[in-house]
Amino acid sequence: MALRRCLTRGEIGCCDSSVGQHATAHFRATGHPVMQSAEPGETWRWCYVHSTTA
């Protein structure tokens, strides 16, 4: 299981490759757009797509 941290509130959840997909569920419930890896030695960040234009 890979863990992701919400950079708005600091909550940690599992990523989409895990059964629960808690990090994406948190984004859908709150709209917090940025997460960071919570794995040791990883510092990358990810932005969820929060809007699209035509």
Secondary structure, 3 states (H helix, E strand, C coil): CCEEEECCCCCEEECCCCCCCHHHHHHHHHCCCEEEECCCCCCCEEECCCCCCC
